């Protein structure tokens, strides 16, 4: 009625104004409702929790869950375990050790036949409180007389959508604003109907038996797309006590954990007792956690450091799916005094995007001139902001900007800053879609630095000619040994300035403070730009070398440059390395058969990197060497009853088992390695027990190899043999 009166009042206005005013009223009402809903949800979820769940709390949760299930059965609503409870059922046959709440997903097929008031009354009769969060499409259910106990059951509602071809999507008005495109909008959390086809399999969940999806891991992949493959390990109370009671805590390694908000809070409180704290190794810290939990967890951790008045030297948050929302939990800390002595900031593989990267760059600009930073997923504008601040960080030793989509102009902007950092030792700028000109600018910037020891540029768009040019430039400075592998380079794109980059450049032009005139960047001109070379010449030219020289800087050109008895010389090189008393120990001491097996496998994967090369002469050499190296490794294992050693060594070098050596790092192409290994599986000298073990490990989810289709070809070979 109010809207009708409003329409009559403005009947003489234009159609545009009438609809505009109505739209404003609707949006205002929605905003008020959202704020009220948020306040209510905060009341439900704001109670503090401890890291561990007591037996009494577990009993309370199971009783609550039993009541909820009884009501859902009465309403004839399809329900099943999901989110953290499904993780718990898979891993623990019950709740995760620190989880005092339960997650069920429900289909609204029969639920829509009831009005909200009726649903509320049904739960109230069982002495349960029910709160519906309309923005998220979920119910929060608690015991009305909880007496301080704050466990709850969350029901997340999904609906069928015929437009999505037998798919279910999560409800909630925030998601209804999105087009029904599952691939473009993962927030819809779409899943195919066959994953909840009846009858649903029953899962053990503590003392209860509760339905679950037909394929557990397929469902978890949808709900946790960034972390589903990672194991979940809890932060226990003894860990917190150890942190708090340590007399001197300078370094804390929490890598590969699943840190929730409450656990982060108590760890932050424990850190507040340690003003001497300096190094935080917090990679892969939020396995199985929702993105919305991450910023709050980070704020709790950083709060403890600030309260302790500690001066952090190194912070590694790599391999966490932070996104722009995660940066919000970091920016205040990065401006604080606790970061004034920061020497290393590693944020590799965080998916920050241009918004997150820009926020991070702006935070670092406010940091003192002594701040030392590395690892921001920036695009051009963020790269320019970083480039302006880098020259002020005179003590910077490591810069990690891997997989940051800097592109060529961003790389050139960073390169200008690198030339002024004389203490710089390591530069990582791999997988940034950098074209040859950008790579040459980087090389020119660091080649004259006497302290530079490592330069990683793989995964960029140099092409074979551009890569050769970069190698030649470093040779002219006697610095070719600092260059990492260039095995995963792509061909340059002559039309790099695509629509997105034009938009970035236009944005930078509007902000004069962010401009970097790349044409004014000067450096020693060495050689000829690869873009000006004759493109009809062979992409790979033989580079004469020995096996030792090839292994120091592997390339297709060096493979072609090997001469004489190639296999015998490689076998001899492996024996020489196995006898080195200073070798990195992982499998046996020097002169031992275990050490020789390891060197054979290490040479195997190094050479196997080039299995995917499209040049036949290179592939022929690769096949000869990989066949001979694997055969010798298996022979040594058989002669010394060390079949488990060779199997474990293969697993380690494929990233499926963790190495015991801290210096171990995979620098070879796993795709090429899987191609080479697939060809070895059917050979008569390949032992059956090794095949069985490989079959088990390759069948498990593992991100480094899962992204390659060659994994399926390898598995097929293992199952056939």
ABEGO torsion letter per residue (X at the ends): XAAAAAAAAAAABBAAAAAAAAAAAAAAAAAAAAAAAAAAAAAAAABBBBABBBAAAAAAAAAAAAAAAAAAAAAGBBBBBBEAAAAAAAAAGEBBAABABBBBBBBAAAAAABBAAAAAAAAAAAGBBBBBBAAAGBBBBBBABAGGBABBBBBBBBBBBAAAGGBBBBBEAAAAABBBBAAABAAAGBBBAAAABOBBBBBBBEABBBBBBABAAAAAAAABAAAAABBBBBBBAAAAAAAAABABBABBBABGBBBBAAAAAAAAAAAAABAABABBBABGAABGBBAAAAAAAAAAAAAAAAAAGBBBABBBABGBBAEAAAAAAAAAAAABAAAAABABBBABGAGAEAAAAAAAAAAAAABBAABBBBGBBBBAAAAAAAAAAAAABAABABBBABGAGAEAAAAAAAAAAAAABAABABBBABGAGBBAAAAAAAAAAAAABAABABBBABGBBAEAAAAAAAAAAAAAAGAAAABBBAAABBBBBABABBAAAAAAAAAAAABAAABBBAAABBBBBBEBBAAABBAABBABBBBBBBAAAAAABBBAAAAAABBEBAAAAAAAAAAAAAABAABBBABEBBGBAAAAAAAAAAAAAAAAAAAABABAAAAAAAAAAAAAAAAAAAAAAAAAGAAAAAAAAAAAAAGABBBABAABBBABBAAAAAAAAAAAAABAABBAAAAAAAAAAAABBBAAAAABAAAAAAAAAAAAX
